[in-house]
Amino acid sequence: MEAGECIEDAVVRELAEETGLVIRAEDVVLLGTLVDHVAGVLRVTVGAVVHTWQGAADRTGALAVPSSRLGWL
């Protein structure tokens, strides 16, 4: 996450950066948050589900599932 960014906006940005898919923040459903420390580094992991998006993955094979179903990313 970037400074001042809400979790839903971070999901929108990260998904676009990593896959080229376009989603709306209001379509993000947050599942949970995990906070842990590894080697002195604080890590925050957020699980989210998105059922609606536009576009196609910009990396060959990145989303090798039908466009109507998105799995683990």
All heavy atoms as TSV, in Angstrom:
chain	resi	resn	atom	element	x	y	z
A	1	MET	N	N	0.835	-1.182	0.000
A	1	MET	CA	C	0.000	0.000	0.000
A	1	MET	C	C	0.872	1.234	0.000
A	1	MET	O	O	1.954	1.247	0.559
A	1	MET	CB	C	-0.905	0.014	1.229
A	1	MET	CG	C	-2.036	-0.988	1.161
A	1	MET	SD	S	-3.139	-0.943	2.596
A	1	MET	CE	C	-3.680	0.735	2.608
A	2	GLU	N	N	0.335	2.252	-0.611
A	2	GLU	CA	C	1.023	3.533	-0.621
A	2	GLU	C	C	0.418	4.434	0.451
A	2	GLU	O	O	-0.713	4.212	0.886
A	2	GLU	CB	C	0.907	4.166	-2.005
A	2	GLU	CG	C	1.597	3.319	-3.076
A	2	GLU	CD	C	1.465	3.887	-4.467
A	2	GLU	OE1	O	0.789	4.920	-4.647
A	2	GLU	OE2	O	2.035	3.291	-5.377
A	3	ALA	N	N	1.176	5.429	0.877
A	3	ALA	CA	C	0.709	6.344	1.919
A	3	ALA	C	C	-0.629	6.955	1.526
A	3	ALA	O	O	-0.805	7.416	0.396
A	3	ALA	CB	C	1.738	7.438	2.154
A	4	GLY	N	N	-1.591	6.915	2.439
A	4	GLY	CA	C	-2.900	7.506	2.201
A	4	GLY	C	C	-3.846	6.667	1.367
A	4	GLY	O	O	-4.967	7.077	1.101
A	5	GLU	N	N	-3.415	5.484	0.958
A	5	GLU	CA	C	-4.222	4.627	0.086
A	5	GLU	C	C	-5.050	3.661	0.935
A	5	GLU	O	O	-4.525	3.013	1.835
A	5	GLU	CB	C	-3.274	3.845	-0.831
A	5	GLU	CG	C	-3.920	3.023	-1.894
A	5	GLU	CD	C	-2.883	2.373	-2.798
A	5	GLU	OE1	O	-1.871	1.829	-2.312
A	5	GLU	OE2	O	-3.109	2.417	-4.007
A	6	CYS	N	N	-6.355	3.539	0.635
A	6	CYS	CA	C	-7.169	2.556	1.347
A	6	CYS	C	C	-6.904	1.174	0.734
A	6	CYS	O	O	-6.369	1.048	-0.374
A	6	CYS	CB	C	-8.648	2.923	1.295
A	6	CYS	SG	S	-9.420	2.731	-0.305
A	7	ILE	N	N	-7.284	0.139	1.471
A	7	ILE	CA	C	-6.995	-1.229	1.031
A	7	ILE	C	C	-7.645	-1.520	-0.311
A	7	ILE	O	O	-7.021	-2.109	-1.210
A	7	ILE	CB	C	-7.423	-2.250	2.096
A	7	ILE	CG1	C	-6.578	-2.083	3.356
A	7	ILE	CG2	C	-7.323	-3.671	1.566
A	7	ILE	CD1	C	-7.021	-2.940	4.525
A	8	GLU	N	N	-8.906	-1.126	-0.489
A	8	GLU	CA	C	-9.596	-1.397	-1.754
A	8	GLU	C	C	-8.881	-0.740	-2.935
A	8	GLU	O	O	-8.739	-1.349	-4.002
A	8	GLU	CB	C	-11.053	-0.923	-1.686
A	8	GLU	CG	C	-11.909	-1.721	-0.739
A	8	GLU	CD	C	-11.852	-1.254	0.714
A	8	GLU	OE1	O	-11.038	-0.360	1.041
A	8	GLU	OE2	O	-12.612	-1.795	1.520
A	9	ASP	N	N	-8.420	0.497	-2.762
A	9	ASP	CA	C	-7.683	1.180	-3.828
A	9	ASP	C	C	-6.357	0.487	-4.114
A	9	ASP	O	O	-5.913	0.424	-5.264
A	9	ASP	CB	C	-7.447	2.647	-3.481
A	9	ASP	CG	C	-8.717	3.476	-3.557
A	9	ASP	OD1	O	-9.695	3.023	-4.189
A	9	ASP	OD2	O	-8.729	4.582	-2.977
A	10	ALA	N	N	-5.720	-0.053	-3.081
A	10	ALA	CA	C	-4.475	-0.802	-3.281
A	10	ALA	C	C	-4.732	-2.065	-4.088
A	10	ALA	O	O	-3.938	-2.424	-4.968
A	10	ALA	CB	C	-3.834	-1.147	-1.937
A	11	VAL	N	N	-5.849	-2.748	-3.826
A	11	VAL	CA	C	-6.208	-3.943	-4.603
A	11	VAL	C	C	-6.406	-3.564	-6.064
A	11	VAL	O	O	-5.897	-4.237	-6.975
A	11	VAL	CB	C	-7.467	-4.620	-4.024
A	11	VAL	CG1	C	-7.960	-5.727	-4.949
A	11	VAL	CG2	C	-7.195	-5.166	-2.633
A	12	VAL	N	N	-7.136	-2.481	-6.321
A	12	VAL	CA	C	-7.379	-2.014	-7.693
A	12	VAL	C	C	-6.047	-1.746	-8.395
A	12	VAL	O	O	-5.807	-2.207	-9.518
A	12	VAL	CB	C	-8.254	-0.735	-7.691
A	12	VAL	CG1	C	-8.292	-0.100	-9.071
A	12	VAL	CG2	C	-9.657	-1.054	-7.201
A	13	ARG	N	N	-5.168	-0.997	-7.744
A	13	ARG	CA	C	-3.879	-0.623	-8.339
A	13	ARG	C	C	-2.997	-1.842	-8.572
A	13	ARG	O	O	-2.439	-2.023	-9.660
A	13	ARG	CB	C	-3.159	0.396	-7.444
A	13	ARG	CG	C	-1.799	0.836	-7.989
A	13	ARG	CD	C	-1.121	1.818	-7.053
A	13	ARG	NE	N	-1.082	1.365	-5.667
A	13	ARG	CZ	C	-0.258	0.420	-5.204
A	13	ARG	NH1	N	0.583	-0.203	-6.014
A	13	ARG	NH2	N	-0.273	0.086	-3.922
A	14	GLU	N	N	-2.865	-2.697	-7.570
A	14	GLU	CA	C	-1.984	-3.864	-7.685
A	14	GLU	C	C	-2.457	-4.828	-8.774
A	14	GLU	O	O	-1.654	-5.357	-9.537
A	14	GLU	CB	C	-1.880	-4.597	-6.347
A	14	GLU	CG	C	-1.044	-3.879	-5.316
A	14	GLU	CD	C	0.440	-3.878	-5.656
A	14	GLU	OE1	O	0.894	-4.758	-6.404
A	14	GLU	OE2	O	1.142	-2.983	-5.160
A	15	LEU	N	N	-3.774	-5.068	-8.834
A	15	LEU	CA	C	-4.291	-5.973	-9.853
A	15	LEU	C	C	-4.035	-5.413	-11.246
A	15	LEU	O	O	-3.645	-6.148	-12.154
A	15	LEU	CB	C	-5.779	-6.233	-9.638
A	15	LEU	CG	C	-6.361	-7.423	-10.383
A	15	LEU	CD1	C	-5.675	-8.727	-9.977
A	15	LEU	CD2	C	-7.848	-7.521	-10.146
A	16	ALA	N	N	-4.217	-4.106	-11.416
A	16	ALA	CA	C	-3.938	-3.477	-12.711
A	16	ALA	C	C	-2.454	-3.572	-13.064
A	16	ALA	O	O	-2.090	-3.910	-14.196
A	16	ALA	CB	C	-4.387	-2.018	-12.697
A	17	GLU	N	N	-1.583	-3.298	-12.088
A	17	GLU	CA	C	-0.141	-3.358	-12.337
A	17	GLU	C	C	0.322	-4.769	-12.667
A	17	GLU	O	O	1.175	-4.960	-13.539
A	17	GLU	CB	C	0.622	-2.846	-11.113
A	17	GLU	CG	C	0.512	-1.361	-10.883
A	17	GLU	CD	C	1.174	-0.919	-9.585
A	17	GLU	OE1	O	1.729	-1.775	-8.846
A	17	GLU	OE2	O	1.135	0.292	-9.299
A	18	GLU	N	N	-0.207	-5.754	-11.965
A	18	GLU	CA	C	0.281	-7.126	-12.115
A	18	GLU	C	C	-0.361	-7.889	-13.266
A	18	GLU	O	O	0.248	-8.810	-13.811
A	18	GLU	CB	C	0.068	-7.905	-10.815
A	18	GLU	CG	C	0.823	-7.350	-9.638
A	18	GLU	CD	C	2.340	-7.442	-9.803
A	18	GLU	OE1	O	2.814	-8.387	-10.442
A	18	GLU	OE2	O	3.040	-6.551	-9.288
A	19	THR	N	N	-1.608	-7.535	-13.639
A	19	THR	CA	C	-2.316	-8.332	-14.647
A	19	THR	C	C	-2.868	-7.527	-15.809
A	19	THR	O	O	-3.226	-8.091	-16.830
A	19	THR	CB	C	-3.514	-9.077	-14.017
A	19	THR	OG1	O	-4.509	-8.126	-13.637
A	19	THR	CG2	C	-3.076	-9.916	-12.839
A	20	GLY	N	N	-3.017	-6.224	-15.648
A	20	GLY	CA	C	-3.650	-5.410	-16.679
A	20	GLY	C	C	-5.164	-5.374	-16.557
A	20	GLY	O	O	-5.838	-4.696	-17.334
A	21	LEU	N	N	-5.733	-6.075	-15.577
A	21	LEU	CA	C	-7.175	-6.075	-15.386
A	21	LEU	C	C	-7.622	-4.778	-14.713
A	21	LEU	O	O	-6.906	-4.215	-13.888
A	21	LEU	CB	C	-7.608	-7.260	-14.527
A	21	LEU	CG	C	-7.338	-8.640	-15.125
A	21	LEU	CD1	C	-7.724	-9.726	-14.136
A	21	LEU	CD2	C	-8.072	-8.824	-16.442
A	22	VAL	N	N	-8.820	-4.312	-15.076
A	22	VAL	CA	C	-9.373	-3.079	-14.523
A	22	VAL	C	C	-10.570	-3.448	-13.655
A	22	VAL	O	O	-11.491	-4.131	-14.117
A	22	VAL	CB	C	-9.814	-2.121	-15.648
A	22	VAL	CG1	C	-10.458	-0.878	-15.074
A	22	VAL	CG2	C	-8.618	-1.779	-16.530
A	23	ILE	N	N	-10.526	-3.011	-12.397
A	23	ILE	CA	C	-11.632	-3.256	-11.475
A	23	ILE	C	C	-11.983	-1.955	-10.775
A	23	ILE	O	O	-11.220	-0.993	-10.813
A	23	ILE	CB	C	-11.290	-4.348	-10.436
A	23	ILE	CG1	C	-10.099	-3.924	-9.578
A	23	ILE	CG2	C	-11.047	-5.679	-11.110
A	23	ILE	CD1	C	-9.816	-4.860	-8.415
A	24	ARG	N	N	-13.148	-1.949	-10.137
A	24	ARG	CA	C	-13.579	-0.785	-9.366
A	24	ARG	C	C	-13.446	-1.110	-7.878
A	24	ARG	O	O	-13.699	-2.252	-7.462
A	24	ARG	CB	C	-15.032	-0.441	-9.675
A	24	ARG	CG	C	-15.276	-0.109	-11.135
A	24	ARG	CD	C	-16.732	0.155	-11.421
A	24	ARG	NE	N	-17.564	-0.929	-10.874
A	24	ARG	CZ	C	-18.885	-0.894	-10.819
A	24	ARG	NH1	N	-19.544	0.156	-11.252
A	24	ARG	NH2	N	-19.572	-1.918	-10.326
A	25	ALA	N	N	-13.085	-0.120	-7.090
A	25	ALA	CA	C	-12.910	-0.324	-5.652
A	25	ALA	C	C	-14.188	-0.861	-5.011
A	25	ALA	O	O	-14.121	-1.688	-4.105
A	25	ALA	CB	C	-12.473	0.976	-4.981
A	26	GLU	N	N	-15.347	-0.441	-5.505
A	26	GLU	CA	C	-16.608	-0.908	-4.911
A	26	GLU	C	C	-16.896	-2.374	-5.222
A	26	GLU	O	O	-17.787	-2.977	-4.617
A	26	GLU	CB	C	-17.794	-0.029	-5.324
A	26	GLU	CG	C	-17.980	0.083	-6.811
A	26	GLU	CD	C	-17.319	1.311	-7.427
A	26	GLU	OE1	O	-16.368	1.859	-6.852
A	26	GLU	OE2	O	-17.771	1.699	-8.513
A	27	ASP	N	N	-16.140	-2.981	-6.142
A	27	ASP	CA	C	-16.290	-4.403	-6.463
A	27	ASP	C	C	-15.333	-5.297	-5.678
A	27	ASP	O	O	-15.332	-6.507	-5.847
A	27	ASP	CB	C	-16.098	-4.640	-7.964
A	27	ASP	CG	C	-17.206	-4.020	-8.789
A	27	ASP	OD1	O	-18.353	-3.975	-8.296
A	27	ASP	OD2	O	-16.940	-3.578	-9.921
A	28	VAL	N	N	-14.505	-4.707	-4.824
A	28	VAL	CA	C	-13.545	-5.457	-4.008
A	28	VAL	C	C	-14.218	-5.886	-2.710
A	28	VAL	O	O	-14.790	-5.064	-1.993
A	28	VAL	CB	C	-12.298	-4.604	-3.685
A	28	VAL	CG1	C	-11.361	-5.342	-2.747
A	28	VAL	CG2	C	-11.585	-4.200	-4.980
A	29	VAL	N	N	-14.169	-7.185	-2.418
A	29	VAL	CA	C	-14.683	-7.716	-1.155
A	29	VAL	C	C	-13.479	-8.197	-0.348
A	29	VAL	O	O	-12.763	-9.108	-0.777
A	29	VAL	CB	C	-15.665	-8.888	-1.389
A	29	VAL	CG1	C	-16.124	-9.462	-0.054
A	29	VAL	CG2	C	-16.845	-8.435	-2.235
A	30	LEU	N	N	-13.233	-7.567	0.792
A	30	LEU	CA	C	-12.099	-7.941	1.626
A	30	LEU	C	C	-12.443	-9.187	2.433
A	30	LEU	O	O	-13.508	-9.270	3.038
A	30	LEU	CB	C	-11.720	-6.791	2.553
A	30	LEU	CG	C	-11.308	-5.497	1.848
A	30	LEU	CD1	C	-11.035	-4.406	2.870
A	30	LEU	CD2	C	-10.103	-5.716	0.953
A	31	LEU	N	N	-11.537	-10.168	2.439
A	31	LEU	CA	C	-11.769	-11.424	3.138
A	31	LEU	C	C	-11.128	-11.465	4.518
A	31	LEU	O	O	-11.654	-12.084	5.435
A	31	LEU	CB	C	-11.234	-12.588	2.305
A	31	LEU	CG	C	-11.863	-12.770	0.933
A	31	LEU	CD1	C	-11.167	-13.895	0.199
A	31	LEU	CD2	C	-13.349	-13.027	1.061
A	32	GLY	N	N	-9.967	-10.852	4.653
A	32	GLY	CA	C	-9.275	-10.879	5.927
A	32	GLY	C	C	-7.887	-10.287	5.812
A	32	GLY	O	O	-7.401	-10.027	4.713
A	33	THR	N	N	-7.265	-10.089	6.957
A	33	THR	CA	C	-5.931	-9.491	7.017
A	33	THR	C	C	-5.049	-10.315	7.939
A	33	THR	O	O	-5.486	-10.727	9.019
A	33	THR	CB	C	-6.016	-8.047	7.549
A	33	THR	OG1	O	-6.930	-7.310	6.739
A	33	THR	CG2	C	-4.663	-7.365	7.514
A	34	LEU	N	N	-3.831	-10.550	7.507
A	34	LEU	CA	C	-2.836	-11.256	8.311
A	34	LEU	C	C	-1.664	-10.312	8.541
A	34	LEU	O	O	-1.128	-9.743	7.581
A	34	LEU	CB	C	-2.349	-12.512	7.585
A	34	LEU	CG	C	-1.141	-13.222	8.191
A	34	LEU	CD1	C	-1.519	-13.840	9.527
A	34	LEU	CD2	C	-0.594	-14.254	7.235
A	35	VAL	N	N	-1.290	-10.127	9.793
A	35	VAL	CA	C	-0.140	-9.293	10.138
A	35	VAL	C	C	0.877	-10.193	10.827
A	35	VAL	O	O	0.549	-10.921	11.762
A	35	VAL	CB	C	-0.542	-8.136	11.075
A	35	VAL	CG1	C	0.673	-7.308	11.446
A	35	VAL	CG2	C	-1.615	-7.278	10.430
A	36	ASP	N	N	2.130	-10.168	10.317
A	36	ASP	CA	C	3.177	-10.964	10.947
A	36	ASP	C	C	4.527	-10.279	10.795
A	36	ASP	O	O	4.659	-9.278	10.106
A	36	ASP	CB	C	3.209	-12.389	10.386
A	36	ASP	CG	C	3.567	-12.456	8.910
A	36	ASP	OD1	O	3.698	-11.409	8.249
A	36	ASP	OD2	O	3.726	-13.575	8.401
A	37	HIS	N	N	5.510	-10.806	11.516
A	37	HIS	CA	C	6.888	-10.312	11.438
A	37	HIS	C	C	7.763	-11.438	10.907
A	37	HIS	O	O	7.704	-12.562	11.405
A	37	HIS	CB	C	7.408	-9.903	12.828
A	37	HIS	CG	C	6.796	-8.659	13.348
A	37	HIS	ND1	N	5.617	-8.661	14.064
A	37	HIS	CD2	C	7.191	-7.371	13.256
A	37	HIS	CE1	C	5.317	-7.425	14.397
A	37	HIS	NE2	N	6.254	-6.615	13.929
A	38	VAL	N	N	8.582	-11.130	9.907
A	38	VAL	CA	C	9.527	-12.098	9.362
A	38	VAL	C	C	10.874	-11.398	9.251
A	38	VAL	O	O	10.996	-10.367	8.589
A	38	VAL	CB	C	9.073	-12.617	7.975
A	38	VAL	CG1	C	10.128	-13.516	7.370
A	38	VAL	CG2	C	7.743	-13.348	8.092
A	39	ALA	N	N	11.860	-11.952	9.921
A	39	ALA	CA	C	13.218	-11.391	9.900
A	39	ALA	C	C	13.203	-9.899	10.228
A	39	ALA	O	O	13.890	-9.106	9.593
A	39	ALA	CB	C	13.883	-11.652	8.553
A	40	GLY	N	N	12.383	-9.515	11.220
A	40	GLY	CA	C	12.343	-8.127	11.641
A	40	GLY	C	C	11.537	-7.202	10.745
A	40	GLY	O	O	11.520	-5.993	10.950
A	41	VAL	N	N	10.857	-7.762	9.745
A	41	VAL	CA	C	10.054	-6.954	8.825
A	41	VAL	C	C	8.577	-7.191	9.112
A	41	VAL	O	O	8.122	-8.337	9.150
A	41	VAL	CB	C	10.366	-7.324	7.355
A	41	VAL	CG1	C	9.462	-6.574	6.398
A	41	VAL	CG2	C	11.831	-7.059	7.034
A	42	LEU	N	N	7.833	-6.116	9.321
A	42	LEU	CA	C	6.397	-6.208	9.514
A	42	LEU	C	C	5.741	-6.419	8.160
A	42	LEU	O	O	5.978	-5.657	7.221
A	42	LEU	CB	C	5.853	-4.935	10.155
A	42	LEU	CG	C	4.332	-4.858	10.317
A	42	LEU	CD1	C	3.850	-5.940	11.283
A	42	LEU	CD2	C	3.924	-3.484	10.773
A	43	ARG	N	N	4.920	-7.491	8.040
A	43	ARG	CA	C	4.233	-7.775	6.784
A	43	ARG	C	C	2.731	-7.769	7.019
A	43	ARG	O	O	2.261	-8.264	8.031
A	43	ARG	CB	C	4.632	-9.146	6.224
A	43	ARG	CG	C	6.101	-9.283	5.948
A	43	ARG	CD	C	6.455	-10.574	5.270
A	43	ARG	NE	N	5.818	-11.748	5.876
A	43	ARG	CZ	C	5.910	-12.974	5.382
A	43	ARG	NH1	N	6.611	-13.209	4.294
A	43	ARG	NH2	N	5.319	-13.993	5.979
A	44	VAL	N	N	1.995	-7.205	6.066
A	44	VAL	CA	C	0.540	-7.208	6.101
A	44	VAL	C	C	0.064	-7.845	4.801
A	44	VAL	O	O	0.405	-7.385	3.715
A	44	VAL	CB	C	-0.033	-5.786	6.237
A	44	VAL	CG1	C	-1.555	-5.814	6.220
A	44	VAL	CG2	C	0.491	-5.114	7.497
A	45	THR	N	N	-0.711	-8.918	4.926
A	45	THR	CA	C	-1.257	-9.612	3.767
A	45	THR	C	C	-2.776	-9.491	3.826
A	45	THR	O	O	-3.374	-9.739	4.875
A	45	THR	CB	C	-0.864	-11.103	3.782
A	45	THR	OG1	O	0.565	-11.186	3.817
A	45	THR	CG2	C	-1.389	-11.825	2.565
A	46	VAL	N	N	-3.388	-9.101	2.713
A	46	VAL	CA	C	-4.836	-8.927	2.656
A	46	VAL	C	C	-5.395	-9.857	1.596
A	46	VAL	O	O	-4.901	-9.901	0.470
A	46	VAL	CB	C	-5.200	-7.465	2.318
A	46	VAL	CG1	C	-6.700	-7.305	2.138
A	46	VAL	CG2	C	-4.676	-6.529	3.388
A	47	GLY	N	N	-6.426	-10.601	1.965
A	47	GLY	CA	C	-7.141	-11.432	1.003
A	47	GLY	C	C	-8.359	-10.675	0.497
A	47	GLY	O	O	-9.058	-10.032	1.273
A	48	ALA	N	N	-8.603	-10.728	-0.815
A	48	ALA	CA	C	-9.747	-10.032	-1.399
A	48	ALA	C	C	-10.294	-10.847	-2.560
A	48	ALA	O	O	-9.573	-11.631	-3.177
A	48	ALA	CB	C	-9.333	-8.645	-1.882
A	49	VAL	N	N	-11.568	-10.643	-2.847
A	49	VAL	CA	C	-12.235	-11.287	-3.974
A	49	VAL	C	C	-12.832	-10.203	-4.850
A	49	VAL	O	O	-13.396	-9.225	-4.349
A	49	VAL	CB	C	-13.357	-12.230	-3.494
A	49	VAL	CG1	C	-14.161	-12.771	-4.668
A	49	VAL	CG2	C	-12.800	-13.359	-2.679
A	50	VAL	N	N	-12.708	-10.397	-6.157
A	50	VAL	CA	C	-13.330	-9.513	-7.139
A	50	VAL	C	C	-14.051	-10.398	-8.140
A	50	VAL	O	O	-13.448	-11.316	-8.699
A	50	VAL	CB	C	-12.275	-8.645	-7.864
A	50	VAL	CG1	C	-12.936	-7.768	-8.906
A	50	VAL	CG2	C	-11.489	-7.813	-6.876
A	51	HIS	N	N	-15.333	-10.155	-8.354
A	51	HIS	CA	C	-16.111	-10.973	-9.278
A	51	HIS	C	C	-16.337	-10.286	-10.622
A	51	HIS	O	O	-16.800	-10.919	-11.562
A	51	HIS	CB	C	-17.466	-11.331	-8.664
A	51	HIS	CG	C	-17.352	-12.217	-7.465
A	51	HIS	ND1	N	-17.102	-13.558	-7.554
A	51	HIS	CD2	C	-17.436	-11.942	-6.145
A	51	HIS	CE1	C	-17.042	-14.084	-6.352
A	51	HIS	NE2	N	-17.236	-13.122	-5.470
A	52	THR	N	N	-16.045	-8.997	-10.705
A	52	THR	CA	C	-16.292	-8.223	-11.925
A	52	THR	C	C	-15.034	-7.458	-12.296
A	52	THR	O	O	-14.434	-6.803	-11.451
A	52	THR	CB	C	-17.441	-7.216	-11.689
A	52	THR	OG1	O	-18.586	-7.926	-11.241
A	52	THR	CG2	C	-17.778	-6.461	-12.950
A	53	TRP	N	N	-14.630	-7.546	-13.567
A	53	TRP	CA	C	-13.463	-6.826	-14.054
A	53	TRP	C	C	-13.581	-6.603	-15.535
A	53	TRP	O	O	-14.449	-7.170	-16.194
A	53	TRP	CB	C	-12.164	-7.580	-13.734
A	53	TRP	CG	C	-12.073	-8.917	-14.387
A	53	TRP	CD1	C	-11.567	-9.195	-15.624
A	53	TRP	CD2	C	-12.525	-10.165	-13.866
A	53	TRP	NE1	N	-11.664	-10.533	-15.895
A	53	TRP	CE2	C	-12.255	-11.154	-14.831
A	53	TRP	CE3	C	-13.121	-10.545	-12.673
A	53	TRP	CZ2	C	-12.568	-12.491	-14.635
A	53	TRP	CZ3	C	-13.441	-11.876	-12.480
A	53	TRP	CH2	C	-13.157	-12.829	-13.452
A	54	GLN	N	N	-12.673	-5.781	-16.068
A	54	GLN	CA	C	-12.601	-5.529	-17.505
A	54	GLN	C	C	-11.189	-5.809	-17.964
A	54	GLN	O	O	-10.226	-5.619	-17.218
A	54	GLN	CB	C	-12.946	-4.076	-17.828
A	54	GLN	CG	C	-14.370	-3.712	-17.539
A	54	GLN	CD	C	-14.637	-2.252	-17.876
A	54	GLN	OE1	O	-13.725	-1.449	-18.027
A	54	GLN	NE2	N	-15.909	-1.911	-17.992
A	55	GLY	N	N	-11.064	-6.223	-19.223
A	55	GLY	CA	C	-9.753	-6.439	-19.803
A	55	GLY	C	C	-9.331	-7.881	-19.742
A	55	GLY	O	O	-10.088	-8.768	-19.355
A	56	ALA	N	N	-8.097	-8.087	-20.153
A	56	ALA	CA	C	-7.492	-9.417	-20.158
A	56	ALA	C	C	-6.077	-9.277	-19.628
A	56	ALA	O	O	-5.483	-8.211	-19.690
A	56	ALA	CB	C	-7.473	-9.986	-21.573
A	57	ALA	N	N	-5.546	-10.360	-19.115
A	57	ALA	CA	C	-4.188	-10.331	-18.563
A	57	ALA	C	C	-3.195	-9.921	-19.638
A	57	ALA	O	O	-3.309	-10.325	-20.784
A	57	ALA	CB	C	-3.829	-11.698	-18.007
A	58	ASP	N	N	-2.217	-9.111	-19.257
A	58	ASP	CA	C	-1.226	-8.658	-20.223
A	58	ASP	C	C	0.035	-9.516	-20.220
A	58	ASP	O	O	0.961	-9.240	-20.936
A	58	ASP	CB	C	-0.881	-7.187	-20.003
A	58	ASP	CG	C	-0.307	-6.895	-18.626
A	58	ASP	OD1	O	-0.097	-7.830	-17.834
A	58	ASP	OD2	O	-0.067	-5.714	-18.339
A	59	ARG	N	N	0.042	-10.587	-19.417
A	59	ARG	CA	C	1.177	-11.509	-19.401
A	59	ARG	C	C	0.682	-12.866	-19.879
A	59	ARG	O	O	-0.282	-13.403	-19.358
A	59	ARG	CB	C	1.742	-11.641	-17.995
A	59	ARG	CG	C	2.376	-10.373	-17.518
A	59	ARG	CD	C	2.954	-10.446	-16.130
A	59	ARG	NE	N	2.768	-11.697	-15.429
A	59	ARG	CZ	C	2.800	-11.808	-14.117
A	59	ARG	NH1	N	2.983	-10.759	-13.376
A	59	ARG	NH2	N	2.658	-12.975	-13.540
A	60	THR	N	N	1.326	-13.423	-20.859
A	60	THR	CA	C	0.903	-14.695	-21.418
A	60	THR	C	C	0.789	-15.754	-20.338
A	60	THR	O	O	1.716	-16.010	-19.592
A	60	THR	CB	C	1.910	-15.167	-22.488
A	60	THR	OG1	O	2.005	-14.148	-23.480
A	60	THR	CG2	C	1.463	-16.457	-23.131
A	61	GLY	N	N	-0.412	-16.366	-20.251
A	61	GLY	CA	C	-0.639	-17.435	-19.290
A	61	GLY	C	C	-0.891	-16.978	-17.873
A	61	GLY	O	O	-1.118	-17.804	-17.001
A	62	ALA	N	N	-0.850	-15.676	-17.598
A	62	ALA	CA	C	-1.018	-15.208	-16.229
A	62	ALA	C	C	-2.389	-15.563	-15.677
A	62	ALA	O	O	-2.532	-15.856	-14.510
A	62	ALA	CB	C	-0.795	-13.696	-16.156
A	63	LEU	N	N	-3.403	-15.535	-16.538
A	63	LEU	CA	C	-4.752	-15.899	-16.117
A	63	LEU	C	C	-5.292	-16.933	-17.092
A	63	LEU	O	O	-6.082	-16.625	-17.962
A	63	LEU	CB	C	-5.669	-14.676	-16.080
A	63	LEU	CG	C	-5.337	-13.627	-15.041
A	63	LEU	CD1	C	-6.276	-12.445	-15.171
A	63	LEU	CD2	C	-5.413	-14.198	-13.649
A	64	ALA	N	N	-4.850	-18.139	-16.939
A	64	ALA	CA	C	-5.262	-19.199	-17.855
A	64	ALA	C	C	-6.573	-19.824	-17.391
A	64	ALA	O	O	-6.685	-21.026	-17.218
A	64	ALA	CB	C	-4.167	-20.251	-17.956
A	65	VAL	N	N	-7.570	-18.975	-17.150
A	65	VAL	CA	C	-8.906	-19.419	-16.762
A	65	VAL	C	C	-9.907	-18.662	-17.618
A	65	VAL	O	O	-9.601	-17.596	-18.133
A	65	VAL	CB	C	-9.194	-19.159	-15.265
A	65	VAL	CG1	C	-8.268	-19.968	-14.384
A	65	VAL	CG2	C	-9.086	-17.690	-14.932
A	66	PRO	N	N	-11.120	-19.197	-17.789
A	66	PRO	CA	C	-12.135	-18.456	-18.551
A	66	PRO	C	C	-12.353	-17.070	-17.953
A	66	PRO	O	O	-12.242	-16.885	-16.745
A	66	PRO	CB	C	-13.385	-19.323	-18.407
A	66	PRO	CG	C	-12.884	-20.685	-18.073
A	66	PRO	CD	C	-11.607	-20.478	-17.290
A	67	SER	N	N	-12.671	-16.097	-18.785
A	67	SER	CA	C	-12.795	-14.722	-18.312
A	67	SER	C	C	-13.906	-14.544	-17.287
A	67	SER	O	O	-13.916	-13.561	-16.559
A	67	SER	CB	C	-13.043	-13.784	-19.501
A	67	SER	OG	O	-14.239	-14.141	-20.160
A	68	SER	N	N	-14.847	-15.476	-17.204
A	68	SER	CA	C	-15.917	-15.350	-16.240
A	68	SER	C	C	-15.538	-15.876	-14.858
A	68	SER	O	O	-16.270	-15.711	-13.905
A	68	SER	CB	C	-17.160	-16.094	-16.727
A	68	SER	OG	O	-16.882	-17.470	-16.835
A	69	ARG	N	N	-14.373	-16.511	-14.734
A	69	ARG	CA	C	-13.950	-17.071	-13.447
A	69	ARG	C	C	-12.498	-16.674	-13.191
A	69	ARG	O	O	-11.638	-16.935	-14.010
A	69	ARG	CB	C	-14.039	-18.590	-13.456
A	69	ARG	CG	C	-15.361	-19.127	-13.833
A	69	ARG	CD	C	-16.195	-19.695	-12.734
A	69	ARG	NE	N	-15.438	-20.471	-11.784
A	69	ARG	CZ	C	-15.767	-20.513	-10.506
A	69	ARG	NH1	N	-16.784	-19.840	-10.069
A	69	ARG	NH2	N	-15.083	-21.243	-9.668
A	70	LEU	N	N	-12.230	-16.088	-12.054
A	70	LEU	CA	C	-10.876	-15.722	-11.666
A	70	LEU	C	C	-10.549	-16.461	-10.390
A	70	LEU	O	O	-11.300	-16.406	-9.417
A	70	LEU	CB	C	-10.756	-14.217	-11.431
A	70	LEU	CG	C	-9.399	-13.706	-11.025
A	70	LEU	CD1	C	-8.374	-13.994	-12.116
A	70	LEU	CD2	C	-9.448	-12.219	-10.742
A	71	GLY	N	N	-9.439	-17.166	-10.384
A	71	GLY	CA	C	-9.049	-17.929	-9.208
A	71	GLY	C	C	-7.960	-17.236	-8.437
A	71	GLY	O	O	-7.877	-16.021	-8.393
A	72	TRP	N	N	-7.115	-18.031	-7.847
A	72	TRP	CA	C	-6.011	-17.514	-7.048
A	72	TRP	C	C	-5.058	-16.722	-7.928
A	72	TRP	O	O	-4.701	-17.134	-9.000
A	72	TRP	CB	C	-5.279	-18.679	-6.404
A	72	TRP	CG	C	-4.148	-18.245	-5.555
A	72	TRP	CD1	C	-2.842	-18.285	-5.884
A	72	TRP	CD2	C	-4.224	-17.687	-4.246
A	72	TRP	NE1	N	-2.087	-17.778	-4.849
A	72	TRP	CE2	C	-2.913	-17.412	-3.835
A	72	TRP	CE3	C	-5.267	-17.385	-3.394
A	72	TRP	CZ2	C	-2.625	-16.852	-2.594
A	72	TRP	CZ3	C	-4.972	-16.839	-2.157
A	72	TRP	CH2	C	-3.665	-16.587	-1.776
A	73	LEU	N	N	-4.619	-15.585	-7.449
A	73	LEU	CA	C	-3.696	-14.750	-8.219
A	73	LEU	C	C	-2.528	-14.395	-7.352
A	73	LEU	O	O	-2.661	-13.988	-6.242
A	73	LEU	CB	C	-4.416	-13.486	-8.666
A	73	LEU	CG	C	-3.584	-12.463	-9.416
A	73	LEU	CD1	C	-3.164	-13.023	-10.768
A	73	LEU	CD2	C	-4.361	-11.201	-9.582
